[in-house]
Amino acid sequence: MKLKPLNTLLFIVALGVFVYAFFIFDTHKPIRHLPFYGERELKSTDTVYHTIPAFSFIDQDGKTVTEKDFKDVIYVTDFFFTTCRSICPIMSTQMEKVAQKFKDNDKVKILSHTVDPETDSVPQLKNYATQHHADSKQWIFVTGDKKALYDIARNGYLLDAHQGDGGPNDFIHTQNFALIDKDKRIRGYYDGTNTKEVNQLIKDIDLLLAEYEYKEKK
């Protein structure tokens, strides 16, 4: 039995819509990929990207925090100090939005480093964390050795281009957030005082989560 011309046309259109939806609207497949930041090198046929080095600091609960606490999670990091009266309160308020958005997702964390460890003791960090409604299982504030804090800011997260030794006269003051993927690679920078950029950060976290979900299902 032959299809009538109109039925044939409708069949072709329906098939085209199905194919288009399958390839374009597959919700498990990320629409785009975030870039990688930092130096990279080619080893054999693989590109090796800059990764965050090992670290060890003390959090707002007095516990030691290392890179192992961020295994298999995406995290956002920044640098601040509790007595700051300029950009830091704005940054922390914006970071609250990120924490609230992903409060029920154990695959997303936040790591905030003080740049003034002489002032920002564990109790000082605890008080600041409480002011910003931070759950220490998700949003971790750390202090520690100044040289180590400044070194990871500059050479790990690449958040400060100025040279310095972490000495008494050295100081870092940046409003940028960095987005780190599960493989400890930098995937984005965002102005933590800018609502539009923080909203983009939230979207990019969702994108990374979808990217890893897609890879796990392949």
N, C-alpha and C positions, 0 to 999 in steps of 0.2 A: 504494500500500500504506500503510495507516494504522499509526502507531506505537501500541503498547499503552500504556495509562496509566502503567505502571511505567517503561517505556522513555522515555516523554515526560518524566516527572519527573526521571529520571537525567540526561537530556540537558540539561534546564533548570538543574539543579544544577551540572553540569560546566561549562556555559557561564558561569554566574555566578562560579564559582571562577576561571575563566580571566580574565574581565574584572576581577575584584577583584585578582588577581595582577598583571595588566598595569599597572593604575593605582597600586596600593599598593606593590608590590615592585619597581618599576623601579629597579634599582640605580644607574642613571645620573642619576636625578633627586634632588636634595637633599631631605631630608625637611623641613628647616626652614632659615631664613636667620638669620645672625647680625646683631645690631643694628649701627648706626653710631654713633660717639661724636663729640662736639664740635659746634660751631655749624654750622648749615646754612642755605642760602638757596635760594629758588626763582627759577630763571631760565627764563623762558618756561614750558614744561611740565615742565622737568627740575629735580630737586632736586640741588643741589651740596653735597657733604659736605666737612667739614674734611679737609685732606690734610697730610701731613708735608712741611715745606719742604725746600729744598735744604740740603745740609750738606757739610762737608769736615773729616775728622779723620785721625789717623794710627793704623794698626793695629799689632798685636804683631810684625809683620814689618818695620815701618818704612815701609810703603807708604801712600800717600794713599787714603782711602776716601771715596766720595761716594754720593749717592743713586742714581747711575747703576749702581753695583755691585749694586743691589737691584732692578733693572729686571726685571719679569715674575717676581718671586718673592714668596712669602709669608714674612714674617719676624717673629720675636719679639724684643723689645727690653727691656733693663733698665738700671739704674744702680747701680753698686757701687763699692767701692774695695778694693784688695788687702790693706790692713792692717786691715780691719774684722774684728772678732772676735765680732760679734753675729749679725746676720741674713745678711750677705753669704755666708759659707761655706755656709749652708743653701740660700740661693738658687742659688748656683753648682752645688751638688750636685743640686738639683732640675732645673736647666737641663741638666745632663748627661743626664738621662732623656730630655729633649726631643731633644737632639742625637743620642742613641743611636737613638731611635725613627725619626728621619728621616735617618740618616747616608747612606743610598743614594738620597736624593731631592734632586736639584739644584734643585728648586723651593721648597725650604724652607731658610732661613738664620736665624742668631741674631746679634744685634748688641748687645754689652754695652759701655756707656760708663762710664768712671771719673768719679767726682765729686771726685776728688783728683788732678788732673793734675800738681800740683807734686811729688807723691811717685811717682805711677804713670807712670814713664818707659817707653819701648818695651821695654827689657830686663826691667823689673819686670812688665809685662803678659805678655811672652813666658813668663816663669817661671810666672806664675799660670795662663796658658792651658795650659801643659804639665801642671801639677798636676791640672787638670780634664780632661785628655785631649782637648783641643779641636783639631779640624782647622781650620786657618786658612782653608780654602776654604769651610767651613760656618759655624763659630762665630768671629766677629770681635770682638776686644776693641779699643776705641779710646780714645785720649787726644787732647788738643788744647787749644785756648784755653778757659779756664774759663768765660768769659762765654758763649761759643758753646755749650758743653756744657749749661750751666744754662738757657740760653734755649730750646734744643730740648727739654729735659726738661719745661719748664713750658708753653711755647707751641706746641711741635710735638706731643709725645706726651701732653701734659696730665697728666703724672704727679706734679706737685707744685702744690698750690693756693696755697702761700705765696708772697708777693711777695719778690723779691730781685733784686740787681743782678749776681750772679756775682762780687762783690768778695771781699776777704780774709775777711770775717766771715760770708759767706753759705755755707750748707751744705744739701745735699739728701740725705735718707736715706729712701728708700722701698723697700718690699719687693715692690712690684707689677711684674708683667710686662705688657707691652702686645702685642697681636696686630695686625699690620699686613697688609693684603691687597695684592694685586698693583697696585692703583690708589692705594697710599699712604694708605689710609683706615684709621682705627682701628676694629677689629671686636670687641675684648674686652679686659678687664682681669682679672688673676688674681693672687692672693696667692702669691708665689714661695716662701713658707715653708710653704705648706699643700699636702700631697700630694694631697688630693682636688681642689683647684682646679687644680693642675698636670696632673693626669690629665684634667680637663675641657678644659684648654688643648690637650692632645694630640688629644682628640676633635674639638675645634673646628677645629684645623688640618686634620684629615682632612675635615671638613665643607666647609671652604673649598676644598680641593683638588677635592673632588667637585663643588662648585658651579661652579668654573671649567671643569672637564672637561665638565660638562653644557652650559655655554654654548658651548664650542668645538665641540660635536657638533651643536648646533642649526642 
